[in-house]
Amino acid sequence: MFIKPTEKQLNQWCEIYIPDQDFFFVKESALEIIEHYITGEKLYTRKSFFSEPNYTNQNLNNSYMYWALSEEMTHVLVASHDWITGLPEEVRVYLLELQTTLRKGLIFPKEILPTSITIPDEYVHHVQGSDYVVIQGALWQSFSIEDKRSIMSAYAQLWDQWHSLPLPDTAPVNLKKYANTFSSSHGANCLAATTYGITSDENLVHCWMTEDEFSAVLKRAAYESSDSIQEPGDVLVFEDKQGVIQHAAFHIGDSLYFNKNGQMFFNPWKVVHWEDLLSEWGHLNQISYRKGMSKEKVRP
């Protein structure tokens, strides 16, 4: 079945995903090129930037994909949206091109932008055989709301397909509110979704849950590892070789799972088949958990 965010959610995504300030990630050698143009802007070292509480929130983390920043990045420049438009063209081109080598967030494939939009050449850069557009505040604000929605819809589907399986009538009642829907905010991850399947606690479904918190939930709910074929209400956990939980999903029954593939609002809560979980997470070790069982291993 086809699923999609509501129009209200899509509008919220368009507002949230592009921050109200620009963040330019630079390396040491770039400082001598841009420092002459830094007046009221804020320049941080990598360490000091990530020590600032205002810059470590879920919105910025997901927009700029902090986890994928290059090790070459040594500084972060925080500026107003119009700052870059006042730079000499050669400096502007250099700084925007630098973003494509140091970050992955807010770098959109040019092919997902409507052909009716005119993109200034300095924002378009050729990377590994494809053209990408560096999204920056002033550029984004120049787009119509219709174009913003179109871009955001296309970009979201690069993260997670807008196709799902219907929620069975026999599924737990609490899942009906969230299954095959999207969130308006970042943060809710797979562990929180699985916890919601176990507890029905809506205070937890929207949170970013840590591995330790999730393990504590399993313990409090008397879930133990099991080698039996999965039954409704069981939990399927995927761990790496170090035993760190990388993913989890709640078994609805008939090899169907209540699942969320990431912490971004692009990742919906949806119903997936066991084979879909394997295609995404099958390279990891699988452990099944059941309420009140003693330790065993997994089969779907």
Secondary structure as a PSIPRED ss2 file (coil, helix, strand):
# PSIPRED VFORMAT (PSIPRED V4.0)

   1 M C   1.000  0.000  0.000
   2 F E   0.000  0.000  1.000
   3 I C   1.000  0.000  0.000
   4 K C   1.000  0.000  0.000
   5 P C   1.000  0.000  0.000
   6 T C   1.000  0.000  0.000
   7 E H   0.000  1.000  0.000
   8 K H   0.000  1.000  0.000
   9 Q H   0.000  1.000  0.000
  10 L H   0.000  1.000  0.000
  11 N H   0.000  1.000  0.000
  12 Q H   0.000  1.000  0.000
  13 W H   0.000  1.000  0.000
  14 C H   0.000  1.000  0.000
  15 E H   0.000  1.000  0.000
  16 I H   0.000  1.000  0.000
  17 Y C   1.000  0.000  0.000
  18 I C   1.000  0.000  0.000
  19 P C   1.000  0.000  0.000
  20 D C   1.000  0.000  0.000
  21 Q C   1.000  0.000  0.000
  22 D E   0.000  0.000  1.000
  23 F E   0.000  0.000  1.000
  24 F E   0.000  0.000  1.000
  25 F E   0.000  0.000  1.000
  26 V E   0.000  0.000  1.000
  27 K C   1.000  0.000  0.000
  28 E H   0.000  1.000  0.000
  29 S H   0.000  1.000  0.000
  30 A H   0.000  1.000  0.000
  31 L H   0.000  1.000  0.000
  32 E H   0.000  1.000  0.000
  33 I H   0.000  1.000  0.000
  34 I H   0.000  1.000  0.000
  35 E H   0.000  1.000  0.000
  36 H H   0.000  1.000  0.000
  37 Y H   0.000  1.000  0.000
  38 I C   1.000  0.000  0.000
  39 T C   1.000  0.000  0.000
  40 G C   1.000  0.000  0.000
  41 E C   1.000  0.000  0.000
  42 K E   0.000  0.000  1.000
  43 L E   0.000  0.000  1.000
  44 Y E   0.000  0.000  1.000
  45 T E   0.000  0.000  1.000
  46 R H   0.000  1.000  0.000
  47 K H   0.000  1.000  0.000
  48 S H   0.000  1.000  0.000
  49 F H   0.000  1.000  0.000
  50 F C   1.000  0.000  0.000
  51 S C   1.000  0.000  0.000
  52 E C   1.000  0.000  0.000
  53 P H   0.000  1.000  0.000
  54 N H   0.000  1.000  0.000
  55 Y H   0.000  1.000  0.000
  56 T C   1.000  0.000  0.000
  57 N C   1.000  0.000  0.000
  58 Q H   0.000  1.000  0.000
  59 N H   0.000  1.000  0.000
  60 L H   0.000  1.000  0.000
  61 N H   0.000  1.000  0.000
  62 N H   0.000  1.000  0.000
  63 S H   0.000  1.000  0.000
  64 Y H   0.000  1.000  0.000
  65 M C   1.000  0.000  0.000
  66 Y H   0.000  1.000  0.000
  67 W H   0.000  1.000  0.000
  68 A H   0.000  1.000  0.000
  69 L C   1.000  0.000  0.000
  70 S C   1.000  0.000  0.000
  71 E C   1.000  0.000  0.000
  72 E C   1.000  0.000  0.000
  73 M C   1.000  0.000  0.000
  74 T C   1.000  0.000  0.000
  75 H E   0.000  0.000  1.000
  76 V E   0.000  0.000  1.000
  77 L E   0.000  0.000  1.000
  78 V E   0.000  0.000  1.000
  79 A E   0.000  0.000  1.000
  80 S C   1.000  0.000  0.000
  81 H C   1.000  0.000  0.000
  82 D C   1.000  0.000  0.000
  83 W C   1.000  0.000  0.000
  84 I H   0.000  1.000  0.000
  85 T H   0.000  1.000  0.000
  86 G H   0.000  1.000  0.000
  87 L C   1.000  0.000  0.000
  88 P C   1.000  0.000  0.000
  89 E H   0.000  1.000  0.000
  90 E H   0.000  1.000  0.000
  91 V H   0.000  1.000  0.000
  92 R H   0.000  1.000  0.000
  93 V H   0.000  1.000  0.000
  94 Y H   0.000  1.000  0.000
  95 L H   0.000  1.000  0.000
  96 L H   0.000  1.000  0.000
  97 E H   0.000  1.000  0.000
  98 L H   0.000  1.000  0.000
  99 Q H   0.000  1.000  0.000
 100 T H   0.000  1.000  0.000
 101 T H   0.000  1.000  0.000
 102 L H   0.000  1.000  0.000
 103 R C   1.000  0.000  0.000
 104 K C   1.000  0.000  0.000
 105 G C   1.000  0.000  0.000
 106 L C   1.000  0.000  0.000
 107 I E   0.000  0.000  1.000
 108 F E   0.000  0.000  1.000
 109 P E   0.000  0.000  1.000
 110 K H   0.000  1.000  0.000
 111 E H   0.000  1.000  0.000
 112 I H   0.000  1.000  0.000
 113 L C   1.000  0.000  0.000
 114 P C   1.000  0.000  0.000
 115 T C   1.000  0.000  0.000
 116 S C   1.000  0.000  0.000
 117 I C   1.000  0.000  0.000
 118 T C   1.000  0.000  0.000
 119 I C   1.000  0.000  0.000
 120 P C   1.000  0.000  0.000
 121 D H   0.000  1.000  0.000
 122 E H   0.000  1.000  0.000
 123 Y H   0.000  1.000  0.000
 124 V E   0.000  0.000  1.000
 125 H E   0.000  0.000  1.000
 126 H E   0.000  0.000  1.000
 127 V E   0.000  0.000  1.000
 128 Q C   1.000  0.000  0.000
 129 G C   1.000  0.000  0.000
 130 S E   0.000  0.000  1.000
 131 D E   0.000  0.000  1.000
 132 Y E   0.000  0.000  1.000
 133 V E   0.000  0.000  1.000
 134 V E   0.000  0.000  1.000
 135 I C   1.000  0.000  0.000
 136 Q C   1.000  0.000  0.000
 137 G H   0.000  1.000  0.000
 138 A H   0.000  1.000  0.000
 139 L H   0.000  1.000  0.000
 140 W H   0.000  1.000  0.000
 141 Q H   0.000  1.000  0.000
 142 S C   1.000  0.000  0.000
 143 F C   1.000  0.000  0.000
 144 S C   1.000  0.000  0.000
 145 I H   0.000  1.000  0.000
 146 E H   0.000  1.000  0.000
 147 D H   0.000  1.000  0.000
 148 K H   0.000  1.000  0.000
 149 R H   0.000  1.000  0.000
 150 S H   0.000  1.000  0.000
 151 I H   0.000  1.000  0.000
 152 M H   0.000  1.000  0.000
 153 S H   0.000  1.000  0.000
 154 A H   0.000  1.000  0.000
 155 Y H   0.000  1.000  0.000
 156 A H   0.000  1.000  0.000
 157 Q H   0.000  1.000  0.000
 158 L H   0.000  1.000  0.000
 159 W H   0.000  1.000  0.000
 160 D C   1.000  0.000  0.000
 161 Q C   1.000  0.000  0.000
 162 W C   1.000  0.000  0.000
 163 H E   0.000  0.000  1.000
 164 S C   1.000  0.000  0.000
 165 L C   1.000  0.000  0.000
 166 P C   1.000  0.000  0.000
 167 L C   1.000  0.000  0.000
 168 P C   1.000  0.000  0.000
 169 D C   1.000  0.000  0.000
 170 T C   1.000  0.000  0.000
 171 A C   1.000  0.000  0.000
 172 P C   1.000  0.000  0.000
 173 V H   0.000  1.000  0.000
 174 N H   0.000  1.000  0.000
 175 L H   0.000  1.000  0.000
 176 K H   0.000  1.000  0.000
 177 K H   0.000  1.000  0.000
 178 Y C   1.000  0.000  0.000
 179 A C   1.000  0.000  0.000
 180 N C   1.000  0.000  0.000
 181 T E   0.000  0.000  1.000
 182 F C   1.000  0.000  0.000
 183 S C   1.000  0.000  0.000
 184 S C   1.000  0.000  0.000
 185 S C   1.000  0.000  0.000
 186 H C   1.000  0.000  0.000
 187 G C   1.000  0.000  0.000
 188 A C   1.000  0.000  0.000
 189 N C   1.000  0.000  0.000
 190 C H   0.000  1.000  0.000
 191 L H   0.000  1.000  0.000
 192 A H   0.000  1.000  0.000
 193 A H   0.000  1.000  0.000
 194 T H   0.000  1.000  0.000
 195 T H   0.000  1.000  0.000
 196 Y H   0.000  1.000  0.000
 197 G H   0.000  1.000  0.000
 198 I H   0.000  1.000  0.000
 199 T H   0.000  1.000  0.000
 200 S C   1.000  0.000  0.000
 201 D C   1.000  0.000  0.000
 202 E H   0.000  1.000  0.000
 203 N H   0.000  1.000  0.000
 204 L H   0.000  1.000  0.000
 205 V H   0.000  1.000  0.000
 206 H C   1.000  0.000  0.000
 207 C C   1.000  0.000  0.000
 208 W C   1.000  0.000  0.000
 209 M C   1.000  0.000  0.000
 210 T C   1.000  0.000  0.000
 211 E H   0.000  1.000  0.000
 212 D H   0.000  1.000  0.000
 213 E H   0.000  1.000  0.000
 214 F H   0.000  1.000  0.000
 215 S H   0.000  1.000  0.000
 216 A H   0.000  1.000  0.000
 217 V H   0.000  1.000  0.000
 218 L H   0.000  1.000  0.000
 219 K H   0.000  1.000  0.000
 220 R H   0.000  1.000  0.000
 221 A C   1.000  0.000  0.000
 222 A C   1.000  0.000  0.000
 223 Y E   0.000  0.000  1.000
 224 E E   0.000  0.000  1.000
 225 S E   0.000  0.000  1.000
 226 S E   0.000  0.000  1.000
 227 D C   1.000  0.000  0.000
 228 S C   1.000  0.000  0.000
 229 I E   0.000  0.000  1.000
 230 Q C   1.000  0.000  0.000
 231 E C   1.000  0.000  0.000
 232 P C   1.000  0.000  0.000
 233 G C   1.000  0.000  0.000
 234 D C   1.000  0.000  0.000
 235 V E   0.000  0.000  1.000
 236 L E   0.000  0.000  1.000
 237 V E   0.000  0.000  1.000
 238 F E   0.000  0.000  1.000
 239 E E   0.000  0.000  1.000
 240 D C   1.000  0.000  0.000
 241 K C   1.000  0.000  0.000
 242 Q C   1.000  0.000  0.000
 243 G C   1.000  0.000  0.000
 244 V C   1.000  0.000  0.000
 245 I E   0.000  0.000  1.000
 246 Q E   0.000  0.000  1.000
 247 H E   0.000  0.000  1.000
 248 A E   0.000  0.000  1.000
 249 A E   0.000  0.000  1.000
 250 F E   0.000  0.000  1.000
 251 H E   0.000  0.000  1.000
 252 I E   0.000  0.000  1.000
 253 G E   0.000  0.000  1.000
 254 D C   1.000  0.000  0.000
 255 S C   1.000  0.000  0.000
 256 L E   0.000  0.000  1.000
 257 Y E   0.000  0.000  1.000
 258 F E   0.000  0.000  1.000
 259 N E   0.000  0.000  1.000
 260 K C   1.000  0.000  0.000
 261 N C   1.000  0.000  0.000
 262 G C   1.000  0.000  0.000
 263 Q C   1.000  0.000  0.000
 264 M C   1.000  0.000  0.000
 265 F C   1.000  0.000  0.000
 266 F C   1.000  0.000  0.000
 267 N C   1.000  0.000  0.000
 268 P C   1.000  0.000  0.000
 269 W E   0.000  0.000  1.000
 270 K E   0.000  0.000  1.000
 271 V E   0.000  0.000  1.000
 272 V E   0.000  0.000  1.000
 273 H E   0.000  0.000  1.000
 274 W H   0.000  1.000  0.000
 275 E H   0.000  1.000  0.000
 276 D H   0.000  1.000  0.000
 277 L H   0.000  1.000  0.000
 278 L H   0.000  1.000  0.000
 279 S H   0.000  1.000  0.000
 280 E H   0.000  1.000  0.000
 281 W H   0.000  1.000  0.000
 282 G C   1.000  0.000  0.000
 283 H C   1.000  0.000  0.000
 284 L C   1.000  0.000  0.000
 285 N E   0.000  0.000  1.000
 286 Q E   0.000  0.000  1.000
 287 I E   0.000  0.000  1.000
 288 S E   0.000  0.000  1.000
 289 Y E   0.000  0.000  1.000
 290 R E   0.000  0.000  1.000
 291 K E   0.000  0.000  1.000
 292 G C   1.000  0.000  0.000
 293 M C   1.000  0.000  0.000
 294 S C   1.000  0.000  0.000
 295 K C   1.000  0.000  0.000
 296 E C   1.000  0.000  0.000
 297 K C   1.000  0.000  0.000
 298 V C   1.000  0.000  0.000
 299 R E   0.000  0.000  1.000
 300 P C   1.000  0.000  0.000
